[in-house]
Amino acid sequence: METIQVVLNSELLRATDGAARRVRMNRSALVREALRDYLKRLEMRELEGRDRAGYQKHPDVSTEAADWEQVASWPER
């Protein structure tokens, strides 16, 4: 592992330390986990954006979706 330095304002540092105590992990572990989660969400947003752009560039004009909706089984409310 590499060691880095991160500058946090005092409010964010207090919140981080409080969260670390609540989940019983040290500050570094909490920051690593939070960063991993953020990077996963960022990747998902980028993939969704790429998919959205592709669908906008080549919209689905077939009736395939409508065909499936006719035979789909939807749960009752």
N, C-alpha and C positions, 0 to 999 in steps of 0.2 A: 504494500500500500504506500501511497505517496502522502506526504503531509503538505497541506496548503493553509493559507491564512485567509479568513473570510471576515469582513468587517460588517457588523450588525449594529443597528442602533439599540439603545438600552431596552426599549419596549419589546423589540423582536427577540432580543437575547433572553429577557425574562420569560416571554411566552414560550420560547424554545426550551429553556430549562424546566419550566413547569410541565410542558408536554412530555419531556424526557422522563421526568419523575413519575408522571401518571402512567406511562407505558413501561416503566422500569427498564429503561435503557440509557446509555450514556449519550451525551449531546452529539458526539461524532456519529454514532450509530443512527440516531434519529435524523440527522442531516443527510447521511448517506441514503437512508430509506426514502426520505422526502424527495431527494434529488432523483433517485431511480423512478419513483412514481411520476414525477413531473416529466422526466424524459420519455416515459412510456406514453403519457397523455399527449405530449408534443408530437411524438411519432404518429400516434393515432389520428390527431388532427391533420397532420400533413398527408397521411394516406387518404383520409376522407376528402380532403381538398383536391387531391389528385384524381380520385374517383369521380367527384362532383364535376370537375373540369372535363373529364373524359365523357361523362354522360351528357354534359351540355354541348360538347363538340359533336357527339354522335348519339343523339337521343334515340331511345327505343321507340320505334314506330310500329313494331309488330303487335299482334294481338295476343302474344304468348302470355303476358301477365293477366289479361282479361280471361283467357282460357283457363288458367289455373285458379283464378278467383271463383269461377263457376263451380269448380269441384272441391274447393277448399272446405275444410271442416273447421269452423270457428267455434270456440268455446262459448257457451251460453252464459249470460251475466246473471 
